Amino acid sequence: MPLSPLDLDPVALPADAVEVGRISEAWGVQGWFKVHAHSASPEALFSAKRWFIAEPIHAAKGQQAKGWPPRKLHILQAKWHGEGVVAKAEETPDRSAAELFKGWRIFVPRSSFPTPAEGEFYWVDLMGLRVINRQDQGLGTVTDLMNTGPQTVLVVTPEAASVDGDPAAKPTSLLIPFVDAFIDEVRVEDACIRVDWQADY
């Protein structure tokens, strides 16, 4: 009988662990599985040879997380297949074993990410950065990133707690394309992004 994730030894997530995707389904008969990557550029999945996995988030009504501790997979190979990513681990010798890992979330230590090229950034490094325009007006904080296909878009949540003096109103997020035309400078060390953008765009 193939091992399930719960048969593996529990481990602790590294302090710098970043959720990069989830296992979607078995692929083929030799223990490979498909990966739904959170980023369009999942280099971290290819560079890390140890993936930490955590239980699926149960979205069905009435289901709660079980509180299972994370486990660790030893990755033999991860690669592109078509427009997606597939991988094989020591712990998934055949299709039956791979099927048992469906839905488990994948974490990789930030320290395992390959060094980005100059002018390139990982989404995890942009989250939480303060966005300031050329007029030194604070526009808010990066709370999410959207991949629209041709480009990435920053989702910037305004810092103001109210809109037009109404504390019940929810601030409208700004959507700023992450392209040279609008991004003047990214200073991760200063937790700041300077942009050519206005709050009323």
C-alpha positions as a Markdown table, in Angstrom:
| # | Residue | x | y | z |
|---|---|---|---|---|
| 1 | Met | 0.0 | 0.0 | 0.0 |
| 2 | Pro | 1.5 | 3.4 | -1.0 |
| 3 | Leu | 2.4 | 5.9 | 1.7 |
| 4 | Ser | 0.1 | 8.8 | 2.3 |
| 5 | Pro | 1.4 | 12.2 | 3.4 |
| 6 | Leu | 0.3 | 11.4 | 6.9 |
| 7 | Asp | 2.6 | 8.4 | 7.0 |
| 8 | Leu | 5.6 | 10.7 | 6.5 |
| 9 | Asp | 7.5 | 12.2 | 9.5 |
| 10 | Pro | 6.1 | 15.6 | 10.7 |
| 11 | Val | 8.5 | 18.5 | 10.2 |
| 12 | Ala | 8.4 | 22.2 | 11.0 |
| 13 | Leu | 8.2 | 24.8 | 8.2 |
| 14 | Pro | 11.4 | 26.8 | 7.8 |
| 15 | Ala | 11.0 | 30.4 | 9.1 |
| 16 | Asp | 11.4 | 31.8 | 5.6 |
| 17 | Ala | 9.0 | 29.3 | 4.0 |
| 18 | Val | 6.9 | 30.7 | 1.1 |
| 19 | Glu | 3.8 | 29.0 | -0.3 |
| 20 | Val | 4.6 | 28.6 | -4.1 |
| 21 | Gly | 1.8 | 26.2 | -5.3 |
| 22 | Arg | -0.1 | 23.0 | -4.7 |
| 23 | Ile | -0.2 | 19.5 | -6.0 |
| 24 | Ser | -3.1 | 19.2 | -8.3 |
| 25 | Glu | -3.3 | 15.6 | -9.6 |
| 26 | Ala | -1.2 | 12.5 | -10.5 |
| 27 | Trp | 0.4 | 12.5 | -14.0 |
| 28 | Gly | 1.3 | 9.3 | -15.7 |
| 29 | Val | 2.0 | 6.0 | -14.0 |
| 30 | Gln | 5.5 | 6.5 | -12.6 |
| 31 | Gly | 4.7 | 8.7 | -9.6 |
| 32 | Trp | 4.8 | 12.1 | -11.3 |
| 33 | Phe | 2.2 | 14.7 | -10.3 |
| 34 | Lys | 1.0 | 18.0 | -11.7 |
| 35 | Val | 1.7 | 21.2 | -9.8 |
| 36 | His | -0.5 | 24.3 | -9.8 |
| 37 | Ala | 2.1 | 27.1 | -9.4 |
| 38 | His | 1.1 | 30.4 | -7.8 |
| 39 | Ser | 3.6 | 32.3 | -10.0 |
| 40 | Ala | 4.0 | 32.3 | -13.8 |
| 41 | Ser | 7.7 | 32.0 | -13.2 |
| 42 | Pro | 8.1 | 29.1 | -10.8 |
| 43 | Glu | 11.9 | 28.9 | -10.7 |
| 44 | Ala | 11.8 | 28.2 | -7.0 |
| 45 | Leu | 10.1 | 24.9 | -7.7 |
| 46 | Phe | 12.9 | 23.9 | -10.0 |
| 47 | Ser | 15.8 | 25.0 | -7.8 |
| 48 | Ala | 14.7 | 23.5 | -4.5 |
| 49 | Lys | 15.2 | 19.8 | -3.9 |
| 50 | Arg | 13.2 | 19.8 | -0.7 |
| 51 | Trp | 9.5 | 20.8 | -0.8 |
| 52 | Phe | 7.6 | 21.2 | 2.4 |
| 53 | Ile | 3.9 | 20.4 | 2.1 |
| 54 | Ala | 1.0 | 21.4 | 4.3 |
| 55 | Glu | -2.5 | 20.0 | 4.4 |
| 56 | Pro | -5.0 | 21.2 | 1.8 |
| 57 | Ile | -7.3 | 24.1 | 2.7 |
| 58 | His | -10.8 | 22.6 | 2.9 |
| 59 | Ala | -13.2 | 24.9 | 1.1 |
| 60 | Ala | -16.2 | 22.6 | 1.4 |
| 61 | Lys | -18.9 | 23.9 | 3.7 |
| 62 | Gly | -18.5 | 22.5 | 7.2 |
| 63 | Gln | -15.0 | 21.2 | 6.7 |
| 64 | Gln | -12.2 | 22.5 | 8.9 |
| 65 | Ala | -8.5 | 22.2 | 8.7 |
| 66 | Lys | -7.3 | 19.1 | 10.6 |
| 67 | Gly | -4.2 | 20.8 | 12.0 |
| 68 | Trp | -1.8 | 18.2 | 10.6 |
| 69 | Pro | 1.8 | 19.3 | 10.8 |
| 70 | Pro | 3.8 | 19.8 | 7.6 |
| 71 | Arg | 5.7 | 17.0 | 5.8 |
| 72 | Lys | 8.7 | 17.1 | 3.5 |
| 73 | Leu | 9.1 | 15.7 | 0.0 |
| 74 | His | 12.5 | 14.9 | -1.6 |
| 75 | Ile | 12.2 | 16.0 | -5.2 |
| 76 | Leu | 13.9 | 13.9 | -7.8 |
| 77 | Gln | 12.9 | 16.1 | -10.7 |
| 78 | Ala | 10.6 | 19.1 | -11.5 |
| 79 | Lys | 10.1 | 20.4 | -15.0 |
| 80 | Trp | 7.9 | 22.2 | -17.5 |
| 81 | His | 5.3 | 20.1 | -19.3 |
| 82 | Gly | 3.3 | 22.1 | -21.8 |
| 83 | Glu | 2.2 | 25.2 | -20.0 |
| 84 | Gly | 2.4 | 23.6 | -16.5 |
| 85 | Val | 4.8 | 22.1 | -14.1 |
| 86 | Val | 5.2 | 18.4 | -13.3 |
| 87 | Ala | 7.4 | 16.8 | -10.6 |
| 88 | Lys | 8.4 | 13.5 | -9.1 |
| 89 | Ala | 9.4 | 12.8 | -5.5 |
| 90 | Glu | 11.1 | 9.9 | -3.7 |
| 91 | Glu | 7.9 | 9.5 | -1.7 |
| 92 | Thr | 5.7 | 9.0 | -4.9 |
| 93 | Pro | 7.1 | 5.9 | -6.6 |
| 94 | Asp | 3.9 | 5.2 | -8.6 |
| 95 | Arg | 0.6 | 6.8 | -9.6 |
| 96 | Ser | -1.3 | 5.4 | -6.6 |
| 97 | Ala | 1.1 | 7.2 | -4.2 |
| 98 | Ala | 1.0 | 10.5 | -6.2 |
| 99 | Glu | -2.8 | 10.5 | -6.0 |
| 100 | Leu | -2.7 | 10.6 | -2.2 |
| 101 | Phe | -0.9 | 14.0 | -2.2 |
| 102 | Lys | -3.5 | 15.8 | -4.3 |
| 103 | Gly | -4.4 | 19.2 | -2.9 |
| 104 | Trp | -1.4 | 19.5 | -0.5 |
| 105 | Arg | 0.2 | 23.0 | -0.5 |
| 106 | Ile | 3.8 | 23.4 | -1.4 |
| 107 | Phe | 6.3 | 25.6 | 0.5 |
| 108 | Val | 9.9 | 26.4 | -0.4 |
| 109 | Pro | 12.4 | 28.3 | 1.8 |
| 110 | Arg | 13.0 | 31.8 | 0.4 |
| 111 | Ser | 16.7 | 31.0 | 0.8 |
| 112 | Ser | 16.4 | 28.3 | -1.8 |
| 113 | Phe | 15.1 | 30.7 | -4.5 |
| 114 | Pro | 17.7 | 31.3 | -7.3 |
| 115 | Thr | 19.1 | 34.8 | -7.4 |
| 116 | Pro | 17.0 | 36.9 | -9.8 |
| 117 | Ala | 18.5 | 38.9 | -12.6 |
| 118 | Glu | 19.1 | 42.6 | -12.2 |
| 119 | Gly | 15.8 | 44.4 | -12.4 |
| 120 | Glu | 13.8 | 41.2 | -11.7 |
| 121 | Phe | 11.9 | 40.5 | -8.5 |
| 122 | Tyr | 10.0 | 37.6 | -6.9 |
| 123 | Trp | 6.4 | 38.4 | -6.0 |
| 124 | Val | 7.1 | 37.5 | -2.4 |
| 125 | Asp | 9.6 | 40.3 | -2.2 |
| 126 | Leu | 7.2 | 42.9 | -3.5 |
| 127 | Met | 4.4 | 42.0 | -1.1 |
| 128 | Gly | 4.1 | 44.6 | 1.7 |
| 129 | Leu | 6.2 | 47.2 | 0.0 |
| 130 | Arg | 4.9 | 50.8 | 0.3 |
| 131 | Val | 4.1 | 52.5 | -3.0 |
| 132 | Ile | 5.0 | 56.2 | -3.5 |
| 133 | Asn | 4.5 | 58.3 | -6.6 |
| 134 | Arg | 6.7 | 61.0 | -8.1 |
| 135 | Gln | 5.0 | 63.6 | -6.0 |
| 136 | Asp | 6.0 | 61.7 | -2.8 |
| 137 | Gln | 2.3 | 60.8 | -2.2 |
| 138 | Gly | 1.9 | 57.5 | -0.5 |
| 139 | Leu | -0.5 | 55.4 | -2.5 |
| 140 | Gly | -0.7 | 52.4 | -0.2 |
| 141 | Thr | 0.9 | 49.0 | 0.2 |
| 142 | Val | 1.2 | 46.0 | -2.2 |
| 143 | Thr | -1.2 | 43.4 | -1.0 |
| 144 | Asp | -1.4 | 41.1 | -4.0 |
| 145 | Leu | -0.1 | 40.6 | -7.5 |
| 146 | Met | -2.2 | 39.6 | -10.6 |
| 147 | Asn | -0.8 | 37.8 | -13.6 |
| 148 | Thr | -2.8 | 39.1 | -16.6 |
| 149 | Gly | -0.8 | 37.1 | -19.1 |
| 150 | Pro | 1.3 | 39.8 | -20.9 |
| 151 | Gln | 2.2 | 41.6 | -17.6 |
| 152 | Thr | 2.0 | 41.5 | -13.8 |
| 153 | Val | -0.2 | 44.0 | -12.0 |
| 154 | Leu | 0.4 | 45.3 | -8.5 |
| 155 | Val | -2.7 | 45.4 | -6.3 |
| 156 | Val | -2.1 | 48.4 | -4.0 |
| 157 | Thr | -4.4 | 48.9 | -1.0 |
| 158 | Pro | -4.6 | 52.5 | 0.2 |
| 159 | Glu | -3.3 | 53.2 | 3.6 |
| 160 | Ala | -6.3 | 55.4 | 4.6 |
| 161 | Ala | -8.8 | 53.7 | 6.8 |
| 162 | Ser | -11.8 | 55.6 | 5.3 |
| 163 | Val | -12.9 | 57.1 | 2.0 |
| 164 | Asp | -14.3 | 60.6 | 1.8 |
| 165 | Gly | -14.6 | 60.8 | 5.5 |
| 166 | Asp | -16.8 | 57.7 | 5.7 |
| 167 | Pro | -15.1 | 55.1 | 8.0 |
| 168 | Ala | -17.5 | 52.4 | 6.8 |
| 169 | Ala | -16.4 | 52.8 | 3.2 |
| 170 | Lys | -13.8 | 50.4 | 1.9 |
| 171 | Pro | -10.8 | 52.0 | 0.1 |
| 172 | Thr | -10.6 | 51.0 | -3.5 |
| 173 | Ser | -7.4 | 49.2 | -4.5 |
| 174 | Leu | -5.2 | 50.6 | -7.2 |
| 175 | Leu | -4.1 | 48.3 | -10.0 |
| 176 | Ile | -0.7 | 49.4 | -11.3 |
| 177 | Pro | 0.9 | 47.4 | -14.2 |
| 178 | Phe | 4.4 | 46.3 | -13.2 |
| 179 | Val | 6.1 | 47.6 | -16.3 |
| 180 | Asp | 8.8 | 50.2 | -16.9 |
| 181 | Ala | 6.3 | 52.8 | -18.1 |
| 182 | Phe | 4.9 | 53.1 | -14.6 |
| 183 | Ile | 7.5 | 51.7 | -12.3 |
| 184 | Asp | 10.4 | 54.1 | -11.7 |
| 185 | Glu | 12.3 | 52.2 | -9.0 |
| 186 | Val | 12.0 | 49.2 | -6.7 |
| 187 | Arg | 14.0 | 49.4 | -3.4 |
| 188 | Val | 13.4 | 46.2 | -1.6 |
| 189 | Glu | 15.9 | 47.1 | 1.1 |
| 190 | Asp | 13.9 | 50.3 | 1.8 |
| 191 | Ala | 10.5 | 48.5 | 1.4 |
| 192 | Cys | 9.5 | 51.0 | -1.2 |
| 193 | Ile | 8.3 | 51.2 | -4.8 |
| 194 | Arg | 8.3 | 54.5 | -6.6 |
| 195 | Val | 5.8 | 54.8 | -9.5 |
| 196 | Asp | 4.5 | 57.2 | -12.1 |
| 197 | Trp | 0.8 | 57.0 | -11.0 |
| 198 | Gln | -1.9 | 59.0 | -9.3 |
| 199 | Ala | -4.3 | 58.0 | -6.6 |
| 200 | Asp | -7.3 | 58.9 | -8.8 |
| 201 | Tyr | -6.2 | 56.9 | -11.9 |
